[in-house]
């Protein structure tokens, strides 16, 4: 969040900026085939990508395959990264497209059964509100669910999501609008609350 003063950044933006600078440096080193830099990036992204991909499929073999394909693409194409987006946007975009391809090939589309949600294994997210939200998200069309998750769970902007999903920014905003409207209608129903 900018305070509007030149050179002044909040700690959150400063930390995000420092993280992006480190990732850019890692990509520069990876382009020179630095294995230690690749190892650092791999460790930084493996868990993050796994959490993201679990929102698309529960098949751990597919998740691991997509993570490995994604990071091998980063290894091979690091020199091609031009900095037109944040490094994280580029990497998550690769993972998103690899996952779509893997799911088409394996027909491993995510089941919408809320009982098998990956969130159910996290004790911090077992409260009823989170369960209702998870069920409501599961009812959304795939593209609408993904824009919400990329925005609220991974913190990407509409512009970054458009880059990841390879669609116009207005399409992202439209999907987000419709997703929020559907959630507004479905959450009271799932919670057993009648709307007046």
C-alpha positions as CSV (number, residue, x, y, z in Angstrom):
1,X,0.0,0.0,0.0
2,X,1.6,3.3,-1.1
3,X,1.4,6.3,1.2
4,X,1.5,8.6,-1.8
5,X,5.0,9.9,-0.9
6,X,7.9,9.3,-3.3
7,X,10.2,6.7,-1.9
8,X,8.0,5.8,1.0
9,X,6.6,2.2,1.2
10,X,4.8,0.4,3.9
11,X,6.6,-2.6,5.4
12,X,4.3,-5.0,3.5
13,X,5.2,-3.5,0.1
14,X,8.8,-3.3,1.0
15,X,8.8,-7.0,2.0
16,X,7.0,-8.0,-1.2
17,X,9.3,-5.8,-3.3
18,X,12.4,-7.4,-1.6
19,X,10.9,-10.9,-2.2
20,X,10.4,-10.1,-5.9
21,X,13.9,-8.7,-6.2
22,X,15.3,-11.9,-4.7
23,X,13.2,-14.0,-7.1
24,X,14.4,-11.9,-10.1
25,X,18.0,-12.4,-8.9
26,X,17.4,-16.2,-8.6
27,X,16.0,-16.2,-12.2
28,X,19.1,-14.4,-13.4
29,X,21.3,-17.0,-11.7
30,X,19.2,-19.8,-13.0
31,X,19.5,-18.5,-16.5
32,X,23.3,-19.0,-16.0
33,X,22.6,-22.6,-14.8
34,X,23.3,-21.9,-11.1
35,X,22.0,-25.1,-9.4
36,X,22.0,-23.6,-6.0
37,X,19.8,-20.7,-7.1
38,X,17.4,-23.3,-8.7
39,X,17.4,-25.3,-5.4
40,X,16.5,-22.1,-3.5
41,X,13.7,-21.2,-5.9
42,X,12.4,-24.9,-5.9
43,X,12.2,-24.9,-2.1
44,X,10.5,-21.5,-2.0
45,X,7.9,-22.5,-4.6
46,X,7.2,-26.3,-4.1
47,X,4.8,-25.8,-1.1
48,X,3.2,-22.7,-2.5
49,X,2.5,-24.4,-5.9
50,X,1.3,-27.6,-4.1
51,X,-1.3,-25.5,-2.2
52,X,-2.4,-23.8,-5.3
53,X,-2.7,-27.0,-7.3
54,X,-4.6,-28.7,-4.6
55,X,-7.4,-26.3,-5.4
56,X,-7.5,-27.8,-8.9
57,X,-7.0,-31.5,-8.2
58,X,-6.6,-33.9,-5.3
59,X,-4.4,-36.3,-7.2
60,X,-0.9,-35.9,-5.6
61,X,0.7,-37.6,-8.6
62,X,-0.7,-34.9,-10.9
63,X,0.3,-32.2,-8.5
64,X,3.9,-33.4,-8.2
65,X,4.1,-33.8,-12.0
66,X,2.8,-30.3,-12.6
67,X,5.2,-28.8,-10.0
68,X,8.2,-30.6,-11.6
69,X,7.1,-29.6,-15.1
70,X,6.7,-26.0,-14.0
71,X,10.0,-25.8,-12.3
72,X,11.8,-27.5,-15.1
73,X,10.2,-25.0,-17.5
74,X,11.6,-22.2,-15.2
75,X,15.0,-23.9,-15.4
76,X,14.9,-24.1,-19.2
77,X,13.3,-20.7,-19.8
78,X,14.7,-18.4,-17.0
79,X,16.7,-16.5,-19.6
80,X,13.5,-15.8,-21.5
81,X,11.8,-14.0,-18.6
82,X,11.6,-10.4,-19.5
83,X,10.3,-8.9,-16.2
84,X,6.9,-7.8,-17.7
85,X,5.3,-9.2,-14.6
86,X,6.5,-10.3,-11.2
87,X,8.4,-13.5,-11.1
88,X,5.7,-15.1,-9.0
89,X,3.1,-14.3,-11.6
90,X,5.2,-15.8,-14.3
91,X,5.8,-19.0,-12.3
92,X,2.2,-19.4,-11.1
93,X,1.1,-18.8,-14.7
94,X,3.2,-21.6,-15.9
95,X,1.9,-23.9,-13.2
96,X,-1.7,-23.0,-14.1
97,X,-1.3,-23.8,-17.8
98,X,0.6,-27.0,-17.0
99,X,-2.1,-28.1,-14.6
100,X,-4.9,-27.4,-17.2
101,X,-3.0,-29.5,-19.7
102,X,-2.4,-32.3,-17.2
103,X,-6.0,-32.4,-16.1
104,X,-7.2,-32.5,-19.8
105,X,-4.8,-35.4,-20.5
106,X,-5.5,-37.4,-17.4
107,X,-9.2,-36.5,-17.0
108,X,-8.4,-35.8,-13.3
109,X,-10.7,-32.9,-12.9
110,X,-11.2,-31.9,-9.4
111,X,-14.2,-33.5,-7.7
112,X,-16.6,-31.0,-6.0
113,X,-17.1,-33.2,-3.0
114,X,-16.6,-30.9,0.0
115,X,-15.9,-34.0,2.3
116,X,-12.6,-34.5,0.5
117,X,-11.5,-30.9,0.5
118,X,-7.8,-30.4,1.2
119,X,-8.8,-27.8,3.7
120,X,-10.5,-30.5,5.8
121,X,-7.1,-31.7,6.9
122,X,-6.0,-28.3,8.3
123,X,-7.2,-28.0,11.9
124,X,-7.0,-24.2,11.7
125,X,-9.6,-24.1,8.9
126,X,-12.2,-26.6,10.3
127,X,-14.6,-24.0,11.7
128,X,-18.1,-24.0,10.2
129,X,-17.6,-20.7,8.3
130,X,-14.6,-22.1,6.4
131,X,-16.5,-25.3,5.6
132,X,-19.4,-23.3,4.2
133,X,-17.1,-21.1,2.2
134,X,-15.3,-24.2,0.9
135,X,-18.6,-25.8,-0.2
136,X,-19.7,-22.5,-1.8
137,X,-16.4,-22.2,-3.7
138,X,-16.8,-25.8,-4.9
139,X,-20.1,-24.9,-6.5
140,X,-18.6,-22.1,-8.6
141,X,-17.5,-22.7,-12.2
142,X,-13.8,-23.4,-12.4
143,X,-12.7,-20.1,-13.9
144,X,-14.7,-18.1,-11.3
145,X,-13.3,-20.2,-8.4
146,X,-9.7,-19.7,-9.8
147,X,-9.9,-15.9,-10.0
148,X,-11.1,-15.8,-6.3
149,X,-8.4,-18.2,-5.2
150,X,-5.6,-16.5,-7.1
151,X,-6.7,-13.2,-5.7
152,X,-7.6,-14.0,-2.1
153,X,-5.4,-17.0,-1.4
154,X,-2.3,-16.1,-3.4
155,X,-2.7,-12.3,-3.3
156,X,-2.4,-11.7,-7.1
157,X,-3.9,-8.5,-8.6
158,X,-6.4,-8.6,-11.4
159,X,-3.7,-7.7,-13.9
160,X,-1.5,-10.6,-12.6
161,X,-4.5,-13.0,-12.7
162,X,-5.1,-12.0,-16.3
163,X,-1.5,-12.8,-17.2
164,X,-1.7,-16.2,-15.4
165,X,-5.0,-17.2,-17.0
166,X,-4.2,-15.6,-20.3
167,X,-7.3,-13.5,-20.6
168,X,-8.2,-9.8,-20.5
169,X,-8.3,-8.0,-17.2
170,X,-12.0,-7.2,-17.7
171,X,-12.7,-10.9,-18.0
172,X,-11.0,-11.5,-14.7
173,X,-13.1,-8.7,-13.1
174,X,-16.3,-10.1,-14.6
175,X,-15.5,-13.6,-13.3
176,X,-14.8,-12.1,-9.9
177,X,-18.0,-10.2,-9.9
178,X,-20.1,-13.2,-10.9
179,X,-18.3,-15.4,-8.4
180,X,-19.0,-13.0,-5.5
181,X,-22.6,-12.7,-6.5
182,X,-23.0,-16.5,-6.5
183,X,-21.2,-16.7,-3.1
184,X,-23.5,-14.0,-1.7
185,X,-26.5,-16.2,-2.7
186,X,-25.1,-19.6,-1.8
187,X,-23.5,-19.0,1.6
188,X,-26.8,-18.3,3.4
189,X,-28.3,-21.4,1.9
190,X,-25.3,-23.6,2.9
191,X,-25.3,-22.1,6.4
192,X,-29.1,-22.9,6.7
193,X,-30.0,-19.2,7.0
194,X,-33.0,-18.0,5.1
195,X,-32.5,-14.8,3.2
196,X,-35.2,-12.1,4.0
